Amino acid sequence: MVFKAATFHGVQPNFEGGMNRRSQLESAVANALAVAGGVDATDVVVTAAGQEIRLDGSVATPEEIERATMIASSVFGVRLVRNRIMVG
């Protein structure tokens, strides 16, 4: 077996940290929804694009939809919440 030094054809790879930040923001919003009272977020999916959060899924009441928006908006790093949650 031959071991060679790693080469990148003269150019070091550029690792982007955006995916990590996006997943951290998604996790922070999902955790906030999970622990907050007034909303059952079991069927809610959180997706981040930059500092924008999209909420998809379903809840039991229209009040829970509004509550989910307020909770997501309160998480540090969130600039915009697009709520596509439906009652069902």
ABEGO torsion letter per residue (X at the ends): XBBBBBBAGGBBBBBBAAAAAAAAAAAAAAAAAAABBGBBAAABBBBBBEABBBBBEBBABAAAAAAAAAAAAABBGBABBBBABBBX
